[in-house]
Amino acid sequence: MVAPSFGGIFFNNCYRNGIVPVELPIEDLLHIVAEVDASNGAGHVSVDLEAQVLTSPNGRRFPFSAPETLRQMLLQGVDEIAYTLSHGDAIERFRSADRERRPWAYL
């Protein structure tokens, strides 16, 4: 999905449903639309989430940015819980250090 902007909730829901919401300036979108129109609808637009690049039907590349955590979740095919659990070692290190610092919080 490509647009000049997305609402915050919609943007986050896209990632959670396996859709990459690409935000590009309107001028770039008009250029891409012109290329697709010129191809009579046969031109393909591709999105490379890993490289964070959208490629137009004529091969022009448009860089975009994606929030790193949402990008990694989609690339790894995991949800928020699985992504959090993948950082279990760091979480446990924090909890151990915090338990040392604030033992009363763990009574």
PyMOL commands that set and color helices and strands:
alter all, ss='L'
color gray80, all
select helices_A, chain A and resi 8-16+26-38+68-76+80-85+88-101+103-106
alter helices_A, ss='H'
color red, helices_A
select strands_A, chain A and resi 2-3+22-23+46-48+53-55+61-63
alter strands_A, ss='S'
color yellow, strands_A
deselect
rebuild
show_as cartoon
